[in-house]
Amino acid sequence: MRWALVKVCLAVTTMVVVAFAVPLGLVVQEMARDRAFSNAEREAAAVAPALSITTDRDKLERVVAAAGVQSGMAVHLPAEDGRAAVDLGRGRAVARDIEAVRRMGRASTAEVPGGSALLQPVALGSGAIAVVEVWVPEAEMSNGVGTAWAVLAAVGIALIAGSVAVADRLGVRMVRPARRLVEGARELGEGHLGARVPAEGPTELRLAAVAFNSMADQVVQLLANERELAADLSHRLRTPLTVLRLNAASLGAGAAADQTRAAVAQLEGEVDTIIRTAREAKPQTAAAGPGAGCDAAEVVRERMEFWSALAEDEGRKWRVAGAERPVRVPVARADLAAALDALLGNVFRHTTEGTAFAVDVHNADDAVIVLVSDAGSGIADPETAMARGQGSGTAGSTGLGLDIVRRLAESTGGDVRIGSSVLGGTEVRIWLQLDGRKPDRRGHRGTERRRRRAPALR
């Protein structure tokens, strides 16, 4: 916008300067020419009285010598009374032009080498017509014209430069509020809910700033209402959780009872965490800073240890691969654990007892891939399943499990894919990007080709 305004002002000012400067320069040039011929007419008029008194050659030569500046004047006397025509001074005009002036009886100009000649007819006492010639040099006709053109050019350039400077300042006044609006929108998109834009600049931009601030206030209010709703819904879970905890306490001793009590305790902790997070003044929507993240291998081992007890009860074989060495990922430990629990919970929920499953961790150069696969019947329509993961839940599924996994992967610049596993069932591939770039599709295949041999199912 700023440069467009400068270009428009530059074009308009240039056209105005040309429209006025060129005609003015031509007028100055014509005025210089008229001034030179006016001086020549005065010089010719100085000789006319002498011609009306006498035609004596010696006297006229003295008069011409006195009046002619730098040999620029000549007098052409006609032939009369048996005397031949006489030319006094240095004449430059041709005889044809001189005779034409005598016949017309009025002054005229003729082009001669080095300039022009003013031919002025003068009546002698005898009635004959003499012609006074005054030479006007080219330099005298253009005297001051070059300076005038230079002054006009300088004034035109100054006007153009001044208009460009003014347009640039006006453009800055218009662009600065627009940039602030862009920065405010970017900050709001990055999770800085306190971002606001001052209502400055032209009327349209002030109205846009007011609308943006109103929208930001509504977003803050909607998020606050959402946090209150989440906290309220989570708080309602406390009553059934309390009943579960009391019932679990009455189960007595045993591995199953201990696992049940541990699961209820963990569920209570998760509910408390949801309530505390929902009631925070500012939601944690900004990206994790440097150094944030967790060890994916440790989280996988921990969650598989939890689910292995239930797997043994249902007669499921399972295995873990790639979790022997630390694998750092740029996500929070609790978020990765929630994603794994969601996928493993789907395995137990949507496959029959005795169905094997596996979790593989692959550490590539720029990404970490976590594979959760099973030996079930598979997913007939992976696209529909991913659509459920984006919030369009269907009967028998809320879609929250895949949505948790999807948001976790996309927070790193990665993605989630559903396909067929080597066990014959479903494979969910979580691509966690380490550098924040979009995943390379060839990287999926390359990582798959480098997949290490998995251990046998337990």
C-alpha positions, 0 to 999 in steps of 0.5 A, spaced: 500 500 500 505 504 501 509 503 495 503 503 491 501 510 494 508 513 492 508 510 485 501 514 484 503 520 487 510 520 483 506 519 476 501 524 477 506 529 480 510 528 474 505 529 469 503 535 472 510 538 472 511 536 464 504 539 463 506 546 466 514 546 465 514 545 458 509 550 455 512 555 460 519 553 457 517 554 450 514 561 452 520 563 455 524 561 449 519 565 445 520 571 449 527 571 448 526 571 441 522 577 441 526 581 446 532 580 441 528 582 435 525 588 439 532 591 440 534 590 433 528 594 431 530 600 436 537 599 432 534 600 426 529 606 428 536 610 430 538 610 423 531 612 420 532 619 421 539 620 418 536 616 412 530 621 411 535 627 411 541 625 407 543 619 402 550 621 402 554 615 403 560 618 407 555 621 412 551 614 412 557 610 413 558 614 419 551 613 422 551 606 421 558 605 424 556 609 430 549 605 430 551 598 428 554 594 434 559 589 432 558 590 424 551 587 425 547 593 421 547 594 414 543 599 409 541 598 402 540 604 398 536 603 392 539 606 385 536 613 383 537 619 379 542 615 375 546 612 381 547 605 382 545 601 388 549 602 395 550 597 400 553 600 407 555 595 412 556 588 412 550 585 409 548 578 410 541 578 407 540 576 400 538 580 395 531 577 394 529 578 401 531 585 400 527 587 394 521 583 397 521 588 403 521 594 398 515 591 395 511 590 401 513 596 405 513 593 411 519 589 416 520 582 415 525 577 418 530 572 414 534 566 416 541 568 415 548 564 417 549 564 424 542 567 426 536 572 423 536 578 420 531 584 421 529 588 414 526 594 416 524 599 410 525 606 411 522 612 406 527 616 403 526 624 401 526 622 394 520 617 395 525 611 394 525 605 399 531 604 403 532 597 407 536 597 414 538 590 416 540 588 423 543 582 424 540 578 430 545 572 432 542 565 435 546 566 441 542 573 443 535 569 441 536 564 446 540 568 451 537 566 458 533 560 455 538 555 458 538 558 464 530 558 464 530 551 462 534 549 468 530 552 473 524 549 471 527 542 471 530 543 478 523 546 480 520 540 477 524 535 480 523 538 487 516 538 486 516 531 485 521 529 490 517 533 495 510 529 493 514 523 493 516 524 501 509 527 503 506 520 499 511 516 503 509 519 510 502 518 508 503 511 506 506 510 513 500 513 517 496 508 513 501 502 513 503 502 520 495 501 523 495 495 518 501 492 520 499 492 527 492 489 526 496 483 522 501 483 528 495 483 533 492 477 529 498 473 529 499 474 536 492 472 538 493 466 533 499 464 537 495 464 543 496 471 546 489 472 548 491 479 551 493 481 544 489 488 542 490 493 536 490 501 538 484 504 533 489 509 529 489 511 522 484 512 517 477 510 518 477 504 515 483 501 519 480 504 525 473 500 524 477 494 523 481 495 529 475 496 533 472 489 530 478 485 531 478 487 539 471 486 539 472 479 536 478 478 541 474 479 547 469 474 545 474 469 544 476 470 551 469 470 553 468 463 549 474 460 552 473 462 559 466 459 558 469 453 555 474 452 561 468 453 566 464 448 563 470 443 562 471 444 570 464 443 571 463 437 567 469 434 570 467 436 577 461 432 576 465 425 575 467 426 582 461 423 585 461 416 581 469 416 582 468 416 589 463 410 589 468 407 585 474 408 590 469 405 595 467 399 592 475 398 590 477 399 597 472 393 599 475 388 594 480 386 598 487 383 597 489 381 590 493 383 583 486 385 580 484 389 586 490 392 586 490 394 579 483 396 580 484 401 586 491 404 582 486 405 576 481 409 580 486 413 583 489 415 577 483 417 574 481 421 580 488 424 579 487 426 571 480 429 573 483 433 578 488 435 573 483 437 568 479 441 573 485 445 575 487 446 568 480 448 566 480 454 571 487 457 570 486 464 568 490 463 561 490 456 558 497 454 555 496 455 548 503 457 546 508 452 543 513 449 548 519 452 549 526 449 548 528 443 552 520 441 553 519 434 552 519 427 555 522 421 553 518 417 549 521 410 550 520 411 558 513 413 557 511 407 552 515 402 557 511 405 563 504 405 559 505 398 557 507 395 564 500 398 566 496 395 560 500 388 560 496 386 566 489 387 563 492 384 557 494 377 561 487 377 564 484 377 557 490 372 554 493 377 549 500 377 547 503 383 546 510 386 545 514 393 545 520 394 540 525 400 540 524 403 547 530 400 550 534 407 549 532 414 550 528 417 545 526 425 546 520 428 543 518 435 543 511 433 547 509 433 554 509 427 558 502 427 560 500 428 553 504 422 550 501 418 555 494 420 554 495 419 547 498 412 548 492 410 553 487 412 548 490 408 542 491 402 547 484 403 550 481 402 543 485 396 542 482 393 548 475 396 546 474 394 539 478 387 539 476 381 542 479 378 547 486 374 546 487 379 540 495 381 540 497 388 539 504 391 539 507 398 540 514 400 536 518 406 537 522 408 531 527 414 531 529 417 525 533 423 523 528 429 524 522 425 527 520 419 532 514 414 529 510 411 534 506 405 531 500 402 535 498 395 531 494 389 533 491 383 530 484 384 530 479 385 524 482 392 522 478 398 520 474 398 513 474 405 512 480 409 515 478 416 512 472 415 516 475 413 522 480 419 522 474 424 521 471 421 527 478 423 530 477 430 528 470 431 532 465 428 528 463 422 532 459 416 530 454 411 534 459 407 539 465 412 539 466 419 541 472 420 537 476 423 542 481 418 542 483 419 535 482 427 536 487 427 542 492 423 538 491 427 532 492 434 536 499 431 539 502 429 533 500 436 529 503 440 535 509 438 533 508 439 525 507 431 524 501 427 523 497 421 524 495 415 519 491 409 519 493 403 515 494 395 516 499 392 521 504 387 520 500 383 525 494 383 520 489 388 523 490 396 524 496 400 525 496 407 527 502 411 526 504 417 530 509 422 526 512 426 531 516 431 528 523 434 531 524 440 528 517 443 527 517 442 519 511 438 515 513 431 515 516 428 508 511 423 505 518 419 503 520 419 510 514 415 512 517 409 507 524 410 508 523 409 516 519 403 514 524 400 510 529 401 516 524 398 521 528 393 525 526 386 526 521 386 532 521 381 538 516 376 538 510 377 541 509 375 549 
